[in-house]
Amino acid sequence: MTAPDRDPSLDLALAGEMALVLSGRGFVAKAFGDRNSALDHLFSLIPAGLKVGLGGSTTLAELGVVERLRAGPYRLIDRYRTANWDATMDAYREALLADVFVTGVNAITRKGELVCIDSSGNRVAAMIFGPRRVIVVAGINKIVDDLDAAFARLRTIAPLNCRRLGHRTPCAESGVCEGCLSTETMCNYTGIIHHGLKEKDRIYVILLAESLGF
């Protein structure tokens, strides 16, 4: 959430500034000052009956997006309700051909680049190619100066994510990225979307004027 001593108008201004930057790079982007407005807008972009895929995201979890998709008139590919790992992988593959893919993002540079790091690569893959529309939901804590800062952020959040998911990696123990080659590492695939001009307006970014997720 926004720090109590910070003026919320500054956060909204930052979100609005980044929405303009992203819009100038071939994305569709909108900034919101409150969750309800952002969520109403998100679901206005998903017509009833469409097949919807999901990227792993603590931001979506915090906002209750998955539960609302489950309760709605959508054909949700529910990666969280699979019987085993093989079924999970099948869900990941099916999501590559979804009508809409909803996800978070690990970092957004001031230049307007989207940066993600994945364990299985399904989120990175779907954001880059496959689903007809990608909707990215992000808080202002994901905004960083440049790609170097984005990679530094990835190294900071990886230990948190490994601990959250119970991965037995060196960083889960130490709290610091150690550049390991563990079979349980979360840092297997990194994707950078430099702009959205190849398929203009395919990627829609919803920015909230608060901190969300890792």
Residue frames as a rotation matrix with the C-alpha (Angstrom) as fourth column:
MET 1
0.574 0.819 0.000 0.00
0.819 -0.574 0.000 0.00
0.000 0.000 -1.000 0.00
THR 2
0.292 -0.434 0.853 1.02
0.223 -0.836 -0.501 3.64
0.930 0.336 -0.148 -0.28
ALA 3
-0.564 -0.573 -0.595 3.21
0.732 -0.013 -0.681 4.80
0.383 -0.819 0.427 2.59
PRO 4
0.318 0.824 -0.468 1.17
0.946 -0.310 0.097 6.84
-0.065 -0.474 -0.878 5.11
ASP 5
0.129 -0.341 -0.931 3.50
0.318 -0.875 0.364 9.84
-0.939 -0.344 -0.005 4.84
ARG 6
-0.869 -0.430 0.245 3.39
0.339 -0.156 0.928 9.97
-0.361 0.889 0.281 1.03
ASP 7
-0.341 0.744 -0.574 0.95
-0.604 -0.642 -0.472 12.14
-0.720 0.186 0.669 -0.86
PRO 8
-0.033 0.380 0.925 -1.33
0.411 0.848 -0.334 9.76
-0.911 0.369 -0.184 -2.86
SER 9
0.860 0.374 -0.346 -1.55
-0.114 -0.521 -0.846 12.35
-0.497 0.767 -0.405 -5.61
LEU 10
0.022 -0.935 -0.354 2.16
-0.905 -0.169 0.391 11.81
-0.425 0.312 -0.850 -6.29
ASP 11
-0.572 -0.182 0.800 1.55
-0.027 0.979 0.203 8.10
-0.820 0.094 -0.565 -6.82
LEU 12
0.444 0.807 0.390 -1.32
0.482 0.153 -0.863 8.79
-0.756 0.571 -0.321 -9.20
ALA 13
0.694 -0.264 -0.670 0.82
-0.580 -0.756 -0.303 11.31
-0.426 0.598 -0.678 -11.06
LEU 14
-0.424 -0.897 0.124 3.58
-0.689 0.409 0.598 8.72
-0.587 0.169 -0.792 -11.43
ALA 15
-0.310 0.398 0.863 1.12
0.404 0.877 -0.259 6.10
-0.861 0.268 -0.433 -12.68
GLY 16
0.749 0.650 -0.128 -0.33
0.204 -0.410 -0.889 8.60
-0.631 0.640 -0.439 -15.14
GLU 17
0.298 -0.746 -0.596 3.12
-0.820 -0.519 0.240 9.59
-0.489 0.417 -0.766 -16.37
MET 18
-0.666 -0.584 0.464 4.03
-0.325 0.787 0.524 5.96
-0.671 0.199 -0.714 -17.02
ALA 19
0.153 0.797 0.584 0.72
0.478 0.457 -0.750 5.33
-0.865 0.394 -0.311 -18.78
LEU 20
0.807 0.101 -0.582 1.63
-0.362 -0.693 -0.623 8.07
-0.466 0.714 -0.523 -21.24
VAL 21
-0.208 -0.963 -0.174 5.10
-0.859 0.095 0.503 6.60
-0.467 0.254 -0.847 -21.78
LEU 22
-0.575 0.028 0.817 3.70
0.104 0.994 0.040 3.12
-0.811 0.108 -0.575 -22.39
SER 23
0.522 0.845 0.118 1.01
0.301 -0.053 -0.952 4.45
-0.798 0.533 -0.282 -24.73
GLY 24
0.588 -0.368 -0.720 3.73
-0.711 -0.660 -0.243 6.07
-0.386 0.655 -0.650 -26.79
ARG 25
-0.542 -0.840 0.026 5.44
-0.762 0.504 0.406 2.71
-0.354 0.201 -0.913 -27.23
GLY 26
-0.571 0.343 -0.746 2.55
-0.546 0.520 0.657 0.79
0.613 0.783 -0.109 -28.77
PHE 27
-0.823 0.365 -0.435 0.86
0.558 0.663 -0.499 -0.41
0.106 -0.654 -0.749 -25.59
VAL 28
0.156 0.830 0.536 -2.55
0.033 -0.547 0.837 0.62
0.987 -0.113 -0.113 -24.33
ALA 29
-0.602 -0.435 -0.669 -2.11
0.673 0.173 -0.719 1.94
0.429 -0.883 0.189 -20.79
LYS 30
0.269 0.707 0.654 -4.36
-0.035 -0.671 0.740 3.53
0.962 -0.222 -0.156 -18.19
ALA 31
-0.827 -0.558 -0.073 -3.69
0.115 -0.040 -0.993 4.72
0.551 -0.829 0.097 -14.66
PHE 32
0.305 0.949 -0.076 -6.09
0.192 0.017 0.981 4.37
0.933 -0.314 -0.177 -11.73
GLY 33
-0.395 -0.428 0.813 -6.12
-0.611 -0.539 -0.580 5.78
0.686 -0.726 -0.049 -8.24
ASP 34
-0.165 0.372 0.913 -8.23
-0.890 0.344 -0.301 3.06
-0.426 -0.862 0.274 -6.64
ARG 35
-0.869 -0.277 0.410 -8.64
-0.179 0.948 0.262 -0.68
-0.461 0.154 -0.874 -6.92
ASN 36
-0.074 0.932 0.355 -12.35
0.317 0.360 -0.878 -0.79
-0.946 0.047 -0.322 -7.63
SER 37
0.580 0.263 -0.771 -12.06
-0.539 -0.586 -0.605 1.44
-0.611 0.766 -0.198 -10.70
ALA 38
-0.385 -0.824 -0.416 -9.08
-0.898 0.231 0.374 -0.54
-0.212 0.518 -0.829 -11.95
LEU 39
-0.794 0.114 0.597 -10.85
0.046 0.991 -0.129 -3.87
-0.606 -0.075 -0.792 -11.49
ASP 40
0.314 0.949 -0.037 -14.05
0.104 -0.073 -0.992 -2.64
-0.944 0.308 -0.122 -13.13
HIS 41
0.388 -0.239 -0.890 -11.98
-0.848 -0.471 -0.243 -1.52
-0.361 0.850 -0.385 -16.10
LEU 42
-0.702 -0.698 0.141 -10.05
-0.617 0.695 0.369 -4.80
-0.356 0.172 -0.919 -16.22
PHE 43
-0.562 0.521 0.642 -13.21
0.341 0.853 -0.394 -6.87
-0.753 -0.003 -0.658 -16.44
SER 44
0.481 0.692 -0.538 -14.76
-0.247 -0.482 -0.840 -4.52
-0.841 0.538 -0.061 -18.99
LEU 45
-0.082 -0.631 -0.772 -11.96
-0.968 -0.133 0.211 -5.67
-0.236 0.765 -0.600 -21.29
ILE 46
-0.960 -0.258 0.110 -12.94
-0.242 0.960 0.140 -9.35
-0.142 0.108 -0.984 -21.05
PRO 47
-0.208 0.941 -0.267 -16.23
-0.921 -0.097 0.378 -10.17
0.330 0.324 0.887 -22.77
ALA 48
0.189 0.406 0.894 -18.25
-0.700 0.694 -0.167 -13.10
-0.689 -0.594 0.416 -21.48
GLY 49
0.930 0.286 0.229 -17.39
-0.114 0.821 -0.560 -16.50
-0.348 0.495 0.796 -22.91
LEU 50
0.549 -0.784 -0.289 -13.76
-0.629 -0.161 -0.761 -15.80
0.550 0.599 -0.582 -23.75
LYS 51
0.715 -0.451 -0.534 -10.98
0.574 0.814 0.082 -18.23
0.398 -0.366 0.841 -22.88
VAL 52
0.733 -0.394 0.555 -8.76
-0.533 -0.839 0.109 -16.63
0.423 -0.376 -0.825 -20.24
GLY 53
0.383 -0.704 -0.598 -5.25
0.611 0.678 -0.408 -17.65
0.693 -0.209 0.690 -19.21
LEU 54
0.992 -0.021 0.122 -3.29
-0.110 -0.600 0.793 -16.53
0.057 -0.800 -0.597 -16.17
GLY 55
0.047 -0.997 -0.058 0.30
0.006 0.059 -0.998 -15.70
0.999 0.046 0.008 -15.36
GLY 56
0.167 -0.056 -0.984 1.51
0.933 0.331 0.140 -16.38
0.318 -0.942 0.108 -11.83
SER 57
-0.365 -0.218 0.905 1.10
0.148 -0.973 -0.175 -13.09
0.919 0.070 0.387 -9.97
THR 58
-0.568 0.154 -0.809 0.88
0.821 0.036 -0.570 -11.98
-0.059 -0.987 -0.147 -6.35
THR 59
-0.945 0.260 -0.198 -0.60
-0.271 -0.962 0.031 -8.72
-0.182 0.083 0.980 -7.65
LEU 60
-0.422 0.827 -0.371 -3.58
-0.414 0.188 0.891 -10.56
0.806 0.530 0.263 -9.14
ALA 61
-0.303 0.267 -0.915 -3.94
0.693 0.721 -0.019 -12.54
0.655 -0.639 -0.404 -5.91
GLU 62
-0.842 -0.074 -0.534 -3.96
0.468 -0.593 -0.655 -9.39
-0.268 -0.802 0.534 -3.78
LEU 63
-0.807 0.529 -0.263 -6.66
-0.585 -0.777 0.230 -7.86
-0.082 0.339 0.937 -5.99
GLY 64
-0.291 0.720 0.630 -8.88
-0.184 0.604 -0.775 -10.97
-0.939 -0.341 -0.043 -5.99
VAL 65
-0.233 0.162 -0.959 -8.75
-0.948 -0.256 0.188 -11.23
-0.215 0.953 0.214 -9.78
VAL 66
-0.904 -0.171 -0.393 -8.58
-0.294 0.915 0.278 -15.03
0.312 0.366 -0.877 -9.91
GLU 67
-0.741 0.671 0.011 -11.63
0.387 0.440 -0.811 -15.51
-0.549 -0.596 -0.586 -7.69
ARG 68
-0.063 0.737 -0.673 -13.62
-0.424 -0.630 -0.651 -13.06
-0.904 0.244 0.352 -9.78
LEU 69
-0.456 -0.147 -0.878 -12.63
-0.884 0.191 0.427 -14.84
0.105 0.971 -0.217 -12.98
ARG 70
-0.993 0.082 -0.079 -13.68
0.094 0.984 -0.150 -18.16
0.065 -0.156 -0.986 -11.47
ALA 71
-0.458 0.871 -0.176 -17.08
0.390 0.019 -0.921 -16.73
-0.799 -0.491 -0.349 -10.57
GLY 72
-0.199 0.344 -0.917 -17.60
-0.588 -0.791 -0.169 -14.98
-0.784 0.505 0.360 -13.90
PRO 73
0.752 0.606 0.259 -18.87
-0.119 0.511 -0.851 -16.05
-0.649 0.609 0.456 -17.31
TYR 74
0.274 -0.767 -0.579 -15.44
-0.961 -0.239 -0.138 -16.97
-0.032 0.595 -0.803 -18.65
ARG 75
0.931 -0.148 -0.333 -13.67
0.084 0.976 -0.199 -20.12
0.355 0.157 0.922 -19.79
LEU 76
0.567 -0.723 0.395 -10.86
-0.823 -0.476 0.311 -19.83
-0.037 -0.501 -0.864 -17.27
ILE 77
0.431 -0.588 -0.684 -7.76
0.097 0.784 -0.613 -21.97
0.897 0.198 0.395 -17.72
ASP 78
0.829 0.047 0.557 -7.20
-0.504 -0.366 0.782 -22.35
0.241 -0.929 -0.280 -14.00
ARG 79
0.097 -0.922 -0.374 -3.52
-0.249 0.341 -0.906 -23.07
0.964 0.181 -0.197 -13.50
TYR 80
-0.544 -0.311 0.780 -4.09
-0.784 -0.143 -0.604 -23.15
0.299 -0.940 -0.166 -9.74
ARG 81
0.157 0.683 0.713 -6.56
-0.788 0.522 -0.327 -26.04
-0.596 -0.511 0.620 -9.78
THR 82
0.252 -0.174 -0.952 -4.73
-0.755 0.581 -0.306 -28.79
0.606 0.795 0.015 -11.58
ALA 83
0.962 0.274 0.002 -4.31
-0.223 0.778 0.587 -32.33
0.159 -0.565 0.809 -10.30
ASN 84
0.538 -0.836 0.110 -0.57
0.587 0.465 0.662 -32.71
-0.605 -0.292 0.741 -10.89
TRP 85
-0.173 -0.723 -0.668 2.46
-0.079 -0.666 0.742 -31.18
-0.982 0.181 0.058 -12.58
ASP 86
-0.807 -0.092 0.584 1.62
0.530 0.323 0.784 -32.67
-0.261 0.942 -0.212 -15.98
ALA 87
0.183 0.957 0.227 -1.84
0.983 -0.186 -0.009 -31.10
0.033 0.224 -0.974 -15.81
THR 88
0.451 -0.110 -0.886 -0.30
0.288 -0.921 0.261 -27.79
-0.845 -0.373 -0.384 -14.79
MET 89
-0.639 -0.755 -0.148 1.99
0.036 -0.222 0.974 -27.86
-0.768 0.618 0.169 -17.82
ASP 90
-0.500 0.560 0.660 -1.00
0.865 0.294 0.406 -28.66
0.033 0.775 -0.632 -20.03
ALA 91
0.568 0.723 -0.393 -2.75
0.753 -0.650 -0.107 -25.59
-0.333 -0.235 -0.913 -18.60
TYR 92
-0.014 -0.674 -0.739 0.32
0.030 -0.739 0.673 -23.47
-0.999 -0.013 0.031 -19.31
ARG 93
-0.867 -0.342 0.361 0.35
0.323 0.166 0.932 -24.66
-0.379 0.925 -0.034 -22.93
GLU 94
-0.087 0.925 0.371 -3.39
0.995 0.062 0.078 -24.14
0.049 0.376 -0.925 -23.37
ALA 95
0.462 0.268 -0.845 -3.05
0.511 -0.860 0.006 -20.57
-0.725 -0.434 -0.535 -22.07
LEU 96
-0.621 -0.754 -0.214 -0.72
0.199 -0.416 0.887 -19.75
-0.758 0.508 0.408 -24.97
LEU 97
-0.843 0.397 0.363 -3.80
0.386 -0.022 0.922 -19.88
0.374 0.918 -0.134 -27.21
ALA 98
-0.268 0.753 -0.601 -6.16
0.818 -0.151 -0.554 -18.03
-0.508 -0.640 -0.576 -24.86
ASP 99
0.413 0.478 0.775 -8.27
0.767 -0.641 -0.013 -15.13
0.491 0.600 -0.632 -26.06
VAL 100
0.608 -0.193 0.770 -7.00
-0.424 -0.899 0.109 -13.07
0.672 -0.393 -0.628 -23.12
PHE 101
0.118 -0.638 -0.761 -3.97
0.745 0.563 -0.357 -13.58
0.656 -0.525 0.541 -20.87
VAL 102
0.780 0.211 0.589 -4.03
-0.208 -0.801 0.562 -11.72
0.591 -0.561 -0.580 -17.55
THR 103
0.317 -0.782 -0.537 -0.80
0.820 0.510 -0.258 -11.31
0.476 -0.359 0.803 -15.63
GLY 104
0.857 -0.253 -0.449 1.40
0.103 -0.770 0.630 -9.15
-0.505 -0.586 -0.633 -13.45
VAL 105
0.650 -0.733 0.200 4.89
0.174 -0.113 -0.978 -7.94
0.740 0.670 0.054 -14.31
ASN 106
0.388 -0.571 -0.723 8.14
0.922 0.249 0.298 -7.81
0.010 -0.782 0.623 -12.34
ALA 107
-0.299 -0.520 -0.800 9.40
0.463 -0.812 0.355 -4.43
-0.834 -0.264 0.484 -13.55
ILE 108
0.662 0.405 0.631 8.52
0.749 -0.389 -0.536 -1.55
0.028 0.827 -0.561 -15.86
THR 109
-0.425 -0.887 -0.181 11.32
0.875 -0.453 0.169 0.79
-0.232 -0.087 0.969 -16.86
ARG 110
-0.075 0.326 -0.942 10.87
0.139 -0.932 -0.334 4.53
-0.987 -0.156 0.025 -17.14
LYS 111
-0.817 -0.291 -0.497 11.48
-0.444 -0.232 0.865 4.06
-0.367 0.928 0.060 -20.86
GLY 112
0.150 0.975 -0.164 8.43
-0.946 0.094 -0.309 1.80
-0.286 0.201 0.937 -21.05
GLU 113
-0.381 -0.337 -0.861 9.93
-0.572 0.817 -0.067 -1.71
0.726 0.467 -0.504 -21.18
LEU 114
0.653 0.628 0.422 8.20
-0.745 0.435 0.505 -4.67
0.134 -0.645 0.753 -19.49
VAL 115
-0.373 -0.874 -0.312 10.53
-0.675 0.486 -0.555 -7.09
0.637 0.004 -0.771 -17.72
CYS 116
0.684 0.610 0.400 9.63
-0.727 0.523 0.445 -10.50
0.061 -0.595 0.801 -16.25
ILE 117
-0.599 -0.786 -0.155 11.51
-0.749 0.618 -0.239 -13.48
0.284 -0.027 -0.959 -14.84
ASP 118
0.485 0.867 -0.113 9.91
-0.829 0.497 0.258 -16.94
0.280 -0.031 0.960 -14.78
SER 119
-0.136 -0.410 0.902 10.39
-0.617 0.747 0.247 -20.39
-0.775 -0.523 -0.355 -13.39
SER 120
0.005 0.238 0.971 8.63
0.444 0.870 -0.215 -22.28
-0.896 0.433 -0.101 -16.21
GLY 121
-0.897 -0.433 -0.086 8.61
0.149 -0.480 0.864 -19.56
-0.415 0.763 0.495 -18.86
ASN 122
-0.328 0.846 0.420 4.86
0.944 0.311 0.112 -19.75
-0.036 0.433 -0.900 -19.47
ARG 123
0.490 0.520 -0.700 4.20
0.537 -0.812 -0.227 -16.15
-0.687 -0.265 -0.677 -18.49
VAL 124
-0.288 -0.697 -0.657 7.07
-0.232 -0.614 0.754 -14.72
-0.929 0.370 0.015 -20.52
ALA 125
-0.879 -0.065 0.472 6.07
0.385 0.487 0.784 -16.83
-0.281 0.871 -0.403 -23.52
ALA 126
-0.025 0.977 0.212 2.40
0.992 0.051 -0.117 -15.81
-0.125 0.208 -0.970 -23.41
MET 127
0.376 0.119 -0.919 3.16
0.246 -0.969 -0.025 -12.14
-0.893 -0.217 -0.393 -22.99
ILE 128
-0.527 -0.712 -0.464 5.40
-0.293 -0.360 0.886 -12.20
-0.798 0.603 -0.019 -26.05
PHE 129
-0.694 0.224 -0.685 3.33
-0.676 0.127 0.726 -14.38
0.250 0.966 0.063 -28.40
GLY 130
-0.908 0.377 -0.183 0.12
0.383 0.924 0.004 -16.40
0.170 -0.067 -0.983 -28.52
PRO 131
-0.190 0.902 -0.387 -2.89
0.823 -0.069 -0.563 -14.93
-0.535 -0.426 -0.730 -26.73
ARG 132
0.098 0.309 0.946 -4.82
0.866 -0.494 0.072 -12.37
0.490 0.813 -0.316 -28.76
ARG 133
0.453 0.038 0.891 -4.76
-0.244 -0.956 0.165 -9.87
0.858 -0.292 -0.424 -25.89
VAL 134
-0.230 -0.559 -0.797 -2.51
0.791 0.370 -0.488 -9.54
0.567 -0.742 0.357 -22.85
ILE 135
0.636 0.423 0.645 -3.63
-0.077 -0.798 0.598 -7.51
0.768 -0.430 -0.475 -19.84
VAL 136
-0.333 -0.827 -0.452 -0.87
0.616 0.171 -0.769 -6.55
0.713 -0.535 0.453 -17.42
VAL 137
0.799 0.560 0.217 -1.79
0.153 -0.540 0.827 -5.26
0.581 -0.628 -0.518 -13.95
ALA 138
-0.135 -0.945 -0.298 0.92
0.775 0.087 -0.625 -3.46
0.617 -0.315 0.721 -11.98
GLY 139
0.799 0.237 -0.552 1.43
0.561 -0.624 0.544 -1.24
-0.216 -0.745 -0.631 -8.97
ILE 140
0.878 -0.446 0.175 3.81
-0.309 -0.806 -0.504 1.70
0.366 0.388 -0.846 -9.02
ASN 141
0.510 -0.724 0.465 6.38
-0.497 0.194 0.846 -0.28
-0.702 -0.662 -0.261 -7.04
LYS 142
0.513 -0.295 0.806 7.19
0.617 0.779 -0.108 -2.07
-0.597 0.553 0.582 -10.31
ILE 143
0.948 -0.137 0.289 8.47
0.129 -0.663 -0.738 1.15
0.292 0.736 -0.610 -11.91
VAL 144
0.410 -0.891 -0.197 12.27
0.592 0.096 0.800 1.34
-0.694 -0.444 0.566 -12.12
ASP 145
0.222 -0.371 -0.902 14.73
-0.376 -0.886 0.272 3.67
-0.900 0.279 -0.336 -13.82
ASP 146
0.092 -0.330 -0.940 16.20
-0.993 0.040 -0.111 1.36
0.074 0.943 -0.324 -16.47
LEU 147
0.618 0.162 -0.770 17.02
-0.324 0.944 -0.061 -2.23
0.717 0.287 0.636 -17.38
ASP 148
-0.503 -0.833 -0.231 19.91
-0.026 0.282 -0.959 -2.39
0.864 -0.476 -0.164 -14.91
ALA 149
-0.686 0.332 0.647 17.51
-0.728 -0.304 -0.615 -1.39
-0.007 -0.893 0.450 -12.15
ALA 150
0.420 0.863 -0.280 14.99
-0.868 0.472 0.156 -3.93
0.267 0.178 0.947 -13.46
PHE 151
0.224 -0.415 -0.882 17.53
-0.025 0.902 -0.431 -6.76
0.974 0.119 0.191 -13.21
ALA 152
-0.836 -0.493 0.242 18.48
-0.212 -0.116 -0.970 -5.60
0.507 -0.862 -0.008 -9.72
ARG 153
-0.213 0.850 0.481 14.80
-0.975 -0.156 -0.158 -5.75
-0.059 -0.503 0.862 -8.79
LEU 154
0.524 0.378 -0.763 14.51
-0.525 0.849 0.060 -9.27
0.671 0.369 0.643 -10.18
ARG 155
-0.330 -0.749 -0.575 17.39
0.124 0.569 -0.813 -10.37
0.936 -0.339 -0.095 -7.97
THR 156
-0.826 0.063 0.560 15.67
-0.531 -0.416 -0.738 -8.80
0.187 -0.907 0.378 -4.98
ILE 157
0.071 0.977 0.200 12.27
-0.995 0.083 -0.053 -10.43
-0.068 -0.195 0.978 -5.48
ALA 158
0.029 -0.078 -0.997 13.52
-0.490 0.868 -0.082 -13.91
0.871 0.490 -0.013 -6.45
PRO 159
-0.893 -0.377 -0.244 14.37
0.010 0.527 -0.850 -14.93
0.449 -0.762 -0.467 -2.86
LEU 160
-0.627 0.733 0.263 10.96
-0.659 -0.319 -0.681 -13.70
-0.416 -0.601 0.683 -1.68
ASN 161
0.233 0.748 -0.621 9.19
-0.954 0.301 0.005 -15.74
0.191 0.591 0.783 -4.33
CYS 162
-0.319 -0.427 -0.846 11.26
-0.264 0.897 -0.353 -18.85
0.910 0.111 -0.399 -3.64
ARG 163
-0.991 -0.018 0.130 10.39
-0.132 0.161 -0.978 -18.64
-0.003 -0.987 -0.162 0.05
ARG 164
-0.311 0.950 -0.011 6.71
-0.885 -0.294 -0.362 -18.06
-0.347 -0.102 0.932 -0.73
LEU 165
0.468 0.523 -0.713 6.51
-0.818 0.562 -0.124 -21.15
0.336 0.641 0.690 -2.93
GLY 166
0.720 -0.170 0.672 8.76
-0.408 0.680 0.609 -23.37
-0.561 -0.713 0.420 -0.83
HIS 167
0.834 -0.504 -0.224 11.56
-0.034 0.358 -0.933 -23.72
0.550 0.786 0.282 -3.37
ARG 168
0.798 -0.590 -0.117 14.74
0.317 0.246 0.916 -25.07
-0.512 -0.769 0.384 -1.78
THR 169
0.583 -0.599 0.549 17.25
0.478 -0.293 -0.828 -22.66
0.657 0.745 0.116 -3.22
PRO 170
-0.390 -0.809 -0.440 20.26
0.881 -0.189 -0.433 -20.90
0.267 -0.556 0.787 -1.68
CYS 171
-0.760 0.093 0.643 18.46
-0.052 -0.995 0.081 -17.55
0.647 0.028 0.762 -1.89
ALA 172
0.354 0.931 -0.083 15.48
-0.048 0.107 0.993 -18.92
0.934 -0.348 0.082 0.05
GLU 173
0.412 -0.322 -0.853 17.90
0.876 0.399 0.272 -19.58
0.252 -0.859 0.446 2.89
SER 174
-0.510 -0.806 -0.302 20.05
0.853 -0.519 -0.056 -16.44
-0.112 -0.286 0.952 2.66
GLY 175
0.438 0.742 -0.508 17.50
0.574 -0.665 -0.477 -13.95
-0.692 -0.083 -0.717 1.35
VAL 176
0.147 -0.498 -0.855 20.01
-0.574 -0.747 0.336 -12.84
-0.806 0.441 -0.395 -1.27
CYS 177
0.966 0.161 -0.202 20.29
-0.254 0.452 -0.855 -13.89
-0.046 0.878 0.477 -4.93
GLU 178
0.237 -0.920 0.312 23.39
-0.346 0.220 0.912 -16.05
-0.908 -0.324 -0.267 -5.29
GLY 179
0.087 -0.176 -0.981 23.18
-0.993 -0.095 -0.071 -16.71
-0.081 0.980 -0.183 -9.03
CYS 180
-0.311 -0.230 0.922 22.64
-0.451 0.890 0.069 -20.39
-0.836 -0.394 -0.381 -8.34
LEU 181
-0.521 0.174 -0.836 22.03
-0.755 0.364 0.546 -23.21
0.399 0.915 -0.058 -10.79
SER 182
-0.724 0.340 0.600 19.69
-0.313 0.614 -0.725 -25.07
-0.615 -0.712 -0.338 -8.46
THR 183
-0.874 0.468 0.130 17.12
0.403 0.549 0.733 -27.35
0.271 0.693 -0.668 -10.08
GLU 184
-0.001 0.919 -0.393 14.50
0.995 -0.037 -0.090 -25.45
-0.098 -0.392 -0.915 -8.03
THR 185
-0.808 -0.360 -0.466 15.54
0.348 -0.930 0.115 -21.95
-0.475 -0.070 0.877 -9.03
MET 186
0.316 0.940 -0.130 12.81
0.524 -0.287 -0.802 -19.54
-0.791 0.186 -0.583 -10.06
CYS 187
0.327 -0.294 -0.898 15.17
-0.485 -0.868 0.108 -17.66
-0.811 0.400 -0.426 -12.39
ASN 188
-0.119 -0.328 0.937 15.11
0.485 0.805 0.343 -19.74
-0.867 0.495 0.064 -15.55
TYR 189
-0.185 0.164 0.969 13.65
0.965 -0.156 0.210 -17.42
0.186 0.974 -0.129 -18.17
THR 190
-0.327 0.053 -0.944 13.80
0.363 -0.915 -0.177 -13.64
-0.873 -0.400 0.280 -18.48
GLY 191
-0.021 0.399 0.917 11.70
0.998 -0.047 0.044 -11.70
0.061 0.916 -0.397 -20.96
ILE 192
-0.564 -0.128 -0.816 11.96
0.231 -0.973 -0.007 -8.06
-0.793 -0.192 0.578 -22.04
ILE 193
0.239 0.659 0.713 9.20
0.965 -0.081 -0.249 -6.50
-0.106 0.748 -0.655 -24.10
HIS 194
-0.703 -0.691 -0.169 10.86
0.664 -0.723 0.192 -3.38
-0.254 0.023 0.967 -25.48
HIS 195
-0.725 0.569 -0.389 7.67
-0.586 -0.806 -0.087 -1.96
-0.363 0.165 0.917 -27.01
GLY 196
-0.219 0.742 0.634 4.31
0.209 0.671 -0.712 -3.04
-0.953 -0.023 -0.302 -28.37
LEU 197
-0.141 0.154 -0.978 4.64
-0.719 -0.695 -0.006 -1.68
-0.681 0.702 0.209 -31.88
LYS 198
-0.964 -0.243 -0.109 4.83
-0.252 0.701 0.667 -5.05
-0.086 0.670 -0.738 -33.67
GLU 199
-0.413 0.904 -0.114 1.24
0.710 0.398 0.582 -5.81
0.571 0.159 -0.805 -32.62
LYS 200
-0.875 -0.017 0.484 0.04
-0.170 -0.925 -0.340 -2.39
0.454 -0.380 0.806 -31.55
ASP 201
-0.202 0.803 0.561 -2.56
-0.930 -0.337 0.148 -2.35
0.309 -0.492 0.814 -28.77
ARG 202
0.118 0.217 -0.969 -2.25
-0.046 0.976 0.213 -6.11
0.992 0.020 0.125 -28.11
ILE 203
-0.390 -0.350 -0.852 -0.79
0.809 0.312 -0.499 -5.51
0.440 -0.883 0.161 -24.63
TYR 204
0.359 0.632 0.687 -2.92
0.026 -0.743 0.669 -3.48
0.933 -0.222 -0.283 -22.24
VAL 205
-0.589 -0.646 -0.485 -1.27
0.559 0.108 -0.822 -2.18
0.584 -0.756 0.297 -19.06
ILE 206
0.607 0.754 0.251 -3.36
0.200 -0.450 0.870 -1.19
0.769 -0.478 -0.425 -16.03
LEU 207
-0.537 -0.844 -0.017 -1.34
0.345 -0.200 -0.917 0.84
0.770 -0.498 0.398 -13.53
LEU 208
0.628 0.712 -0.313 -2.51
0.564 -0.139 0.814 1.33
0.537 -0.688 -0.489 -9.94
ALA 209
0.147 -0.542 0.827 -1.28
-0.333 -0.815 -0.475 4.17
0.931 -0.206 -0.301 -7.77
GLU 210
0.656 -0.037 0.754 -0.18
-0.738 0.178 0.651 1.85
-0.159 -0.983 0.089 -4.96
SER 211
-0.508 -0.855 -0.110 2.36
-0.861 0.509 0.019 -0.89
0.040 0.104 -0.994 -4.25
LEU 212
0.647 0.743 0.173 1.20
-0.728 0.669 -0.149 -4.37
-0.226 -0.029 0.974 -5.19
GLY 213
0.980 -0.162 -0.111 2.83
0.115 0.932 -0.344 -7.80
0.159 0.325 0.932 -5.23
PHE 214
0.393 -0.916 -0.077 6.53
0.578 0.181 0.796 -8.55
-0.715 -0.357 0.600 -5.38
